[in-house]
Amino acid sequence: MFNGSQTTVTLVIILVALGVLGWGYNRARSYGKLGILAWLQSVVLTLPWLLFFGLVSIGIYLNIVGILFLLLASTGLYIYLGRLLRAAGQDEVWRERATKLFEDQQQSKDAQKSEEQDTAAYNNLTAVSEGPNTTRIGVATIPDEDLQLIKEIFGIDTFFATETIKYQEGAIFTGNLRGNDAEVVHSRLSANLKEKLSDRYRLFLVDNPEGKPVVIVLPSTNDPRTTTVAQKILALVLVIATFFTTLEVSGLLLEFDLFSEPERFREALPITIGIWIVLITHELGHWWQAKAHDVRLSIPFFLPSLQIGSFGAMVRFESLLPNRKVLFDISIAGPAVGGVVSLVMLMAGLFLSHQGSAFQVPAEFFQESILVGGLAKLVLGSALQESLVDVHPLTIVGWLGLTITALNLMPAGQLDGGRIVQAIYGRKTARLTTIATLVILGILALINPANPIILYWGILILFLQRSLERPSLNEITELDDTRALWGLLALFLMVATLIPINSALAGRLGIGG
């Protein structure tokens, strides 16, 4: 018989994925050939995994050769579609250039008149909304002399500004982006701005709700703040708390309660050290890429957990990110390094496992993850048919490390997975995946109330991590195909780590007594 909750989990994920693909198709149609090609790329990468997990949900298991074939086929088609997309994009760029040239000639004649009319209308609207006796208190606006200097940074070969709107202490400029390389345009505009006003302002190149490029200039006083003394004290407290929770979890794995028998803490140290190696290497991965891109990170705020030792750590950006590529590189580096270390520990533990190893775990332990269970079956073979399986401690540490990594790869808010989705698909999609993730976690918490990890993690995301990362200075330039492929692979591995094996498939694989 199928395990109801496990099958439901798989079906929910498949239905959500199909819904996202359908939504993506409706959105892509409005962009014509370019949109359809981009949508087909996402389909090519998604369908093999939907096929795999769908078959798993009904008890059909593909061997390693079949899985590799699916991966190679989808990767080849993805690259081929990428070439078609780039070729179609070049044609579209030349058509747009011809159209914009004609439009800009007309707009240049009417730009000043239009700006004066918009300013008058804005002033009238403000007067009506506030009333004649209303005093605006504490609302600062950009000085007119600064605004005039900012207007001078634009040009016919970078960004053709057609409208200027004062916004808080900065300004919004609408118009047309010239050229086909937004990164070059942003770099030139930023250099021009710095030449005229030093480091007093920051220039953001973003899309408005209609999908048209907009330049926003804000004062540098809005830059991210550095970590305060109080926050550093909190981080220290969380480190200490996490150290004790990892000790407690290690003790429970060794079948004793550290709080009841504190004198046995030395026995728990090896496993605790293993967990901390995963946690630290994860953060070092973030730091490595942040340093490479000259981005400042806050100190990590570790999240203690009495179920798995720790949920990982929260890290804030303490400087503005230049583009989405940097956001992606820093975000994926932590899970990549921590995940590789965890996987090496898991495989080493499996190969070192033998009759009489330090740990005895129920065979059902390997049903908690398709990835872990599949790897264990490859290495341990028929040993998984016993009710209890002797394993090396590194097996447990590797499994915990993969679980922590997978939880942080969930596509929600400021989790690593949420930032990866934001970097690949933009803020609108990242907002939708955040909502979907929280809804799925809520459903799973109701279906499986015996597992508190789901509920705790959902609450932590809801209260601490649900907000999206602030926009990069250049939000328009999209990621290259290679980064998008690595990001999707990371998200799929997250799913493979967290989805359990249903009882029917476990029986076919010989996992469980």
Buried (B, 14 or more C-beta within 10 A) or exposed (E): EBBEBBBBBBBBBBEBBEEBBEEBBEBBEEBEBBBBBBBBBBBBBBBBBBBBBBBBBEBEBBEEEBBEEBBEEBBEBBBEBBEBBEEBBEEBEEEEEEEBEEEBEEBEEEBEEEBEEBBEEEEEEEEEEEEEEEEEEEEEEBEEEBBEBBBEBBBEEBBBBBBBBBBBBBBBBBBBBBEBEBBEBBBBBBEBBBEBBEEEBBBBBBBEEEEEBBBBBBBEEBEEEEBEEEBEEBBEEBBEBBBBBBBBBBBBBBEBEBEEEEEEBEBBEBBBEBBBBBBBBBBBBBBBBBEEBEBBBBBBBBBBBBBBBBBBBBBBBBBBBBBBBBBBBBBBBBBBBBBBBBBEBBBBBBEBBEEEBBBEBEBBBBBBBBBBBBBBBEBBEEBBBBEEBBBBBBBBBBBBBBBBBBBBBBBBBBBBBBBBBBBBBBBEBBBBBBEBBBEBBBBBBEBBEEBEBBBBBBEBBBEBBBEBBBBBBBBBBBBEBEBBBBBBBBBBBBBBBBBBBBBBBBEEBBBBE
